[in-house]
């Protein structure tokens, strides 16, 4: 017997793809039933937790050259939308993944329930901070560096390699597209990430013709100092109402040898949101950490009015910025750029 507020005792995934050269097309799924639901990853998401979780994800791609196309996922449980494990050459194309958001202020207002019962003690070791917007689900599209699959009767234990992510829309999920832990050639094109805690992070590879907003979190991030070689071209979309971006990141950029272009269509961009290069990630899971991440050998074209901050851990950062430039690093050569019309995109605001 199952009810909407029940949860899968051993976790749950609606659809799992194994084998080779399979395609799932035109599926429409509504995903419900997990515990606890209503907090996102604040109280745990993996092996550690302060509230025991029973997750419910939607679509797992494994195997060889498998393809999810034109599927719609309405996600109302704690778990991933589309994720990849042990997948080689997977394709995710034309899919729509939608979760929902909740502010940490609203969570802290609870006077009963599992979070109240533990004094809102997060999995990060300190009480839940106010001022953040959290997705109640996990990733929209994500790749993992481990997993098991069966292809033509043979079992494989491996990571994900060579993912292709095309023309997808991700709304109100924890992240839009995260491929950091995949290997090989990583290609993301034509995607949109709206109302996510972070838009894109791929570690290495290409992001082109993509877009998203920064209302609840940064449009772009780099997970590790060892990440290198991301080429990205991302357009920032306007959002309704004030931002609820507790990290105050427009983007956070670590690592080396990236070539990044951010284009803007936002009038009067909020100067509290920053393109941060090196230094502190300043996300809620790192609030108690002492961070001084390095960034070096990076080209940045900040064609938005958001300010660019080069931390003292940055070096050899080159390019141009419409937003104000603060340079605390060494050997950097960022130059101011005036507002203009570039590639049929109109930028608004006064000249720098």
C-alpha positions as CSV (number, residue, x, y, z in Angstrom):
1,X,0.0,0.0,0.0
2,X,1.5,3.3,-1.1
3,X,0.4,6.9,-0.3
4,X,1.8,10.2,-1.6
5,X,3.6,10.9,1.7
6,X,5.2,7.5,2.0
7,X,8.8,7.0,1.2
8,X,10.8,4.1,-0.4
9,X,12.5,2.2,2.4
10,X,15.6,1.4,0.3
11,X,15.5,4.4,-2.0
12,X,13.9,4.5,-5.4
13,X,14.5,5.4,-9.0
14,X,11.6,5.4,-11.5
15,X,13.6,4.4,-14.6
16,X,17.0,2.8,-15.0
17,X,18.6,2.4,-18.5
18,X,21.2,-0.4,-19.1
19,X,22.4,-2.1,-22.2
20,X,23.4,-0.3,-25.4
21,X,21.9,2.1,-28.0
22,X,18.6,2.4,-26.2
23,X,16.4,5.5,-26.3
24,X,13.7,6.7,-23.9
25,X,11.6,9.4,-25.6
26,X,8.5,11.4,-24.7
27,X,8.1,10.0,-21.1
28,X,6.2,12.3,-18.7
29,X,6.9,11.5,-15.1
30,X,5.7,13.0,-11.8
31,X,8.1,12.0,-9.0
32,X,6.8,12.0,-5.4
33,X,7.5,10.2,-2.2
34,X,10.8,10.7,-0.2
35,X,11.8,11.5,3.4
36,X,12.3,14.1,4.6
37,X,10.9,16.4,1.9
38,X,11.1,20.1,2.3
39,X,14.7,20.8,3.1
40,X,16.9,19.8,0.1
41,X,20.4,18.8,1.1
42,X,20.5,20.8,4.4
43,X,20.4,17.7,6.6
44,X,22.2,15.2,4.4
45,X,22.5,13.8,0.9
46,X,24.9,10.9,1.0
47,X,26.7,8.8,3.6
48,X,26.4,11.5,6.3
49,X,23.3,13.0,7.7
50,X,21.6,14.6,10.7
51,X,18.2,13.4,9.5
52,X,18.1,10.0,7.9
53,X,17.1,10.2,4.3
54,X,15.1,7.9,1.9
55,X,15.6,9.3,-1.5
56,X,13.5,9.0,-4.7
57,X,15.2,9.9,-8.0
58,X,13.7,9.9,-11.5
59,X,15.9,8.6,-14.3
60,X,19.3,6.9,-14.2
61,X,21.3,6.4,-17.4
62,X,23.9,3.6,-17.5
63,X,25.2,1.4,-20.2
64,X,26.6,2.3,-23.7
65,X,25.3,5.1,-25.9
66,X,21.9,5.3,-24.2
67,X,19.7,8.4,-24.9
68,X,17.0,10.2,-23.0
69,X,15.0,12.5,-25.3
70,X,12.1,14.9,-24.9
71,X,11.1,13.7,-21.5
72,X,9.3,15.8,-18.9
73,X,10.1,15.2,-15.2
74,X,8.0,17.0,-12.6
75,X,10.1,16.4,-9.5
76,X,8.5,16.6,-6.1
77,X,10.8,14.3,-4.1
78,X,14.3,14.5,-2.7
79,X,16.5,12.9,-5.3
80,X,18.0,13.6,-8.7
81,X,16.2,14.3,-11.9
82,X,18.4,12.8,-14.6
83,X,21.7,11.2,-13.5
84,X,24.4,9.1,-15.0
85,X,26.5,6.2,-13.5
86,X,28.7,3.8,-15.4
87,X,27.4,5.4,-18.6
88,X,29.6,5.7,-21.7
89,X,28.6,8.2,-24.4
90,X,25.2,9.0,-22.8
91,X,23.0,11.7,-24.4
92,X,20.4,13.8,-22.6
93,X,18.4,15.8,-25.2
94,X,15.4,18.1,-25.1
95,X,14.3,17.2,-21.6
96,X,12.4,19.4,-19.0
97,X,13.2,18.9,-15.3
98,X,11.3,20.9,-12.8
99,X,11.6,21.0,-9.0
100,X,10.5,23.5,-6.4
101,X,12.3,25.9,-4.0
102,X,12.0,26.9,-0.4
103,X,13.9,29.5,1.6
104,X,15.9,28.6,4.7
105,X,14.0,31.4,6.5
106,X,10.8,29.4,5.9
107,X,12.4,26.2,7.2
108,X,13.6,28.0,10.3
109,X,10.1,29.2,11.0
110,X,8.9,25.7,11.7
111,X,7.8,25.0,15.2
112,X,7.7,21.2,14.9
113,X,8.9,18.5,12.5
114,X,12.2,16.6,11.9
115,X,14.4,19.7,11.4
116,X,13.0,21.5,14.5
117,X,13.5,18.3,16.6
118,X,17.3,18.4,16.0
119,X,17.6,22.2,16.4
120,X,18.1,22.7,12.7
121,X,21.6,21.2,13.0
122,X,22.8,20.8,9.4
123,X,25.0,18.1,7.9
124,X,27.7,20.7,7.6
125,X,28.1,20.9,11.4
126,X,26.4,24.2,12.2
127,X,22.8,25.5,12.5
128,X,20.9,26.2,9.3
129,X,21.8,29.7,8.0
130,X,19.1,32.1,7.0
131,X,19.1,33.9,3.7
132,X,19.4,31.0,1.2
133,X,17.0,29.5,-1.3
134,X,17.2,25.7,-1.4
135,X,15.9,23.3,-4.0
136,X,13.8,20.5,-2.4
137,X,15.3,18.1,-5.0
138,X,18.8,17.4,-6.1
139,X,20.5,17.8,-9.5
140,X,18.6,18.4,-12.7
141,X,21.3,16.6,-14.8
142,X,24.4,15.1,-13.1
143,X,27.2,12.6,-13.9
144,X,29.0,10.4,-11.4
145,X,32.5,8.8,-11.5
146,X,31.3,5.4,-10.4
147,X,28.6,2.9,-11.0
148,X,27.7,-0.6,-12.3
149,X,26.0,-1.6,-15.5
150,X,25.3,-4.6,-17.7
151,X,25.9,-4.5,-21.4
152,X,25.3,-7.6,-23.6
153,X,25.4,-9.8,-20.5
154,X,28.7,-8.4,-19.3
155,X,29.0,-6.4,-16.0
156,X,31.0,-3.2,-15.8
157,X,32.1,-1.2,-12.8
158,X,33.2,2.3,-14.0
159,X,32.5,6.0,-14.1
160,X,30.6,8.1,-16.7
161,X,32.4,9.2,-19.8
162,X,31.7,11.4,-22.8
163,X,28.3,12.8,-21.9
164,X,26.4,15.0,-24.4
165,X,23.8,17.3,-23.0
166,X,21.6,19.1,-25.6
167,X,18.7,21.6,-25.4
168,X,17.4,20.8,-21.9
169,X,15.6,23.1,-19.5
170,X,16.1,22.7,-15.8
171,X,13.9,24.7,-13.3
172,X,14.2,25.0,-9.5
173,X,16.6,22.0,-9.1
174,X,19.7,22.1,-6.9
175,X,21.9,22.4,-10.0
176,X,21.2,22.7,-13.7
177,X,24.0,20.6,-15.3
178,X,26.9,19.1,-13.2
179,X,29.4,16.9,-15.1
180,X,32.5,17.6,-13.0
181,X,33.0,13.9,-12.1
182,X,32.6,12.6,-15.7
183,X,35.6,11.9,-17.8
184,X,36.4,12.2,-21.5
185,X,34.8,14.8,-23.8
186,X,32.0,16.7,-22.1
187,X,29.7,18.8,-24.2
188,X,26.7,21.0,-23.1
189,X,24.8,23.1,-25.7
190,X,21.5,24.9,-25.8
191,X,20.5,24.4,-22.2
192,X,18.7,26.7,-19.8
193,X,18.9,26.7,-16.0
194,X,16.3,28.8,-14.2
195,X,16.0,29.2,-10.4
196,X,18.7,26.8,-9.5
197,X,21.2,26.9,-6.7
198,X,23.9,26.7,-9.3
199,X,23.6,26.6,-13.1
200,X,26.6,24.8,-14.6
201,X,29.7,23.1,-13.5
202,X,31.5,20.6,-15.7
203,X,35.1,20.5,-14.6
204,X,36.4,20.5,-18.2
205,X,34.8,20.6,-21.6
206,X,32.5,22.9,-23.5
207,X,29.4,24.8,-22.6
208,X,28.0,26.8,-25.5
209,X,24.8,28.7,-26.3
210,X,23.5,28.1,-22.8
211,X,21.6,30.5,-20.4
212,X,20.3,30.9,-16.9
213,X,19.6,33.3,-14.1
214,X,21.3,34.1,-10.8
215,X,18.3,34.7,-8.6
216,X,19.0,31.8,-6.2
217,X,22.6,31.0,-6.8
218,X,25.5,31.4,-9.3
219,X,25.2,30.7,-12.9
220,X,28.5,28.9,-13.1
221,X,30.9,27.2,-10.7
222,X,34.2,25.3,-10.6
223,X,34.3,22.5,-8.0
224,X,38.1,21.9,-7.6
225,X,41.4,23.7,-8.0
226,X,42.4,20.8,-10.2
227,X,39.6,21.5,-12.7
228,X,41.0,22.9,-16.0
229,X,40.0,23.6,-19.5
230,X,36.4,24.7,-19.4
231,X,35.3,26.8,-22.4
232,X,31.9,28.4,-21.7
233,X,29.6,30.9,-23.3
234,X,26.5,31.6,-21.1
235,X,23.9,34.3,-21.3
236,X,22.3,35.6,-18.1
237,X,18.5,35.9,-18.1
238,X,16.5,38.4,-16.1
239,X,14.4,37.2,-13.2
240,X,11.3,38.5,-11.5
241,X,11.6,40.1,-8.1
242,X,14.7,40.5,-5.9
243,X,17.4,37.9,-5.8
244,X,17.6,35.4,-2.9
245,X,21.2,34.4,-3.5
246,X,22.8,33.9,-0.1
247,X,26.2,33.2,-1.5
248,X,26.3,36.5,-3.4
249,X,28.0,34.7,-6.2
250,X,27.2,35.5,-9.9
251,X,29.9,32.9,-10.5
252,X,32.8,31.3,-8.6
253,X,35.9,30.4,-10.7
254,X,38.8,28.2,-9.5
255,X,41.3,26.1,-11.4
256,X,43.2,27.0,-14.5
257,X,43.1,27.3,-18.3
258,X,39.4,28.2,-18.7
259,X,38.0,30.5,-21.3
260,X,34.7,31.9,-20.1
261,X,32.3,34.4,-21.6
262,X,29.3,35.7,-19.6
263,X,26.7,37.8,-21.6
264,X,24.1,40.0,-19.9
265,X,20.6,41.0,-20.7
266,X,19.8,42.2,-17.1
267,X,19.0,45.9,-16.5
268,X,20.6,47.4,-13.4
269,X,22.5,44.3,-12.3
270,X,22.7,43.9,-8.6
271,X,26.2,45.0,-7.5
272,X,26.1,42.7,-4.5
273,X,26.4,39.7,-6.8
274,X,30.0,39.1,-7.9
275,X,32.0,37.2,-10.5
276,X,34.5,35.8,-8.0
277,X,37.8,34.5,-9.3
278,X,39.8,32.5,-6.7
279,X,39.4,32.8,-2.9
280,X,36.3,31.6,-1.0
281,X,33.4,29.7,-2.5
282,X,31.2,31.2,0.2
283,X,28.3,28.7,-0.3
284,X,26.3,27.5,2.7
285,X,28.1,24.1,2.9
286,X,31.4,25.9,3.3
287,X,30.5,28.6,5.7
288,X,32.9,27.4,8.5
289,X,35.8,26.5,6.1
290,X,39.0,28.5,5.7
291,X,39.3,28.7,1.9
292,X,41.8,30.3,-0.4
293,X,41.3,28.5,-3.7
294,X,43.6,29.4,-6.5
295,X,42.7,30.5,-10.0
296,X,45.3,31.0,-12.8
297,X,45.8,31.2,-16.5
298,X,42.1,32.0,-17.2
299,X,40.5,34.2,-19.9
300,X,37.2,35.9,-18.8
301,X,35.0,38.1,-20.9
302,X,32.5,39.5,-18.4
303,X,30.0,41.1,-20.8
304,X,27.6,41.9,-18.0
305,X,27.3,44.7,-15.5
306,X,28.0,42.4,-12.5
307,X,31.3,43.3,-10.7
308,X,34.4,41.1,-11.2
309,X,36.5,40.4,-8.1
310,X,40.0,38.9,-8.6
311,X,41.0,37.4,-5.3
312,X,44.6,37.5,-4.0
313,X,44.8,33.8,-4.9
314,X,44.3,34.7,-8.6
315,X,47.0,35.1,-11.1
316,X,47.4,35.6,-14.9
317,X,43.6,36.3,-15.3
318,X,43.1,38.0,-18.7
319,X,40.2,39.5,-20.6
320,X,37.6,42.3,-20.3
321,X,34.8,43.2,-18.0
322,X,31.8,45.6,-18.4
323,X,31.3,45.3,-14.6
324,X,33.6,47.1,-12.3
325,X,37.0,45.3,-11.8
326,X,38.6,44.8,-8.4
327,X,42.1,43.2,-8.7
328,X,43.8,41.9,-5.6
329,X,45.8,39.2,-7.4
330,X,49.1,39.1,-9.2
331,X,50.0,39.3,-12.9
332,X,46.3,39.9,-14.0
333,X,45.4,41.9,-17.1
334,X,41.7,42.5,-17.1
335,X,40.6,45.6,-18.9
336,X,37.3,47.6,-18.7
337,X,34.8,47.4,-21.5
338,X,31.9,49.7,-22.3
339,X,28.3,48.5,-22.8
340,X,27.5,47.7,-26.4
341,X,25.6,45.4,-28.7
342,X,27.5,42.2,-29.3
343,X,26.3,39.1,-31.1
344,X,22.8,40.4,-31.3
345,X,22.5,40.8,-27.5
346,X,21.8,44.2,-26.0
347,X,23.6,45.1,-22.8
348,X,22.0,47.7,-20.6
349,X,23.6,50.3,-18.2
350,X,26.2,53.0,-18.2
351,X,29.7,52.7,-19.6
352,X,32.4,51.5,-17.2
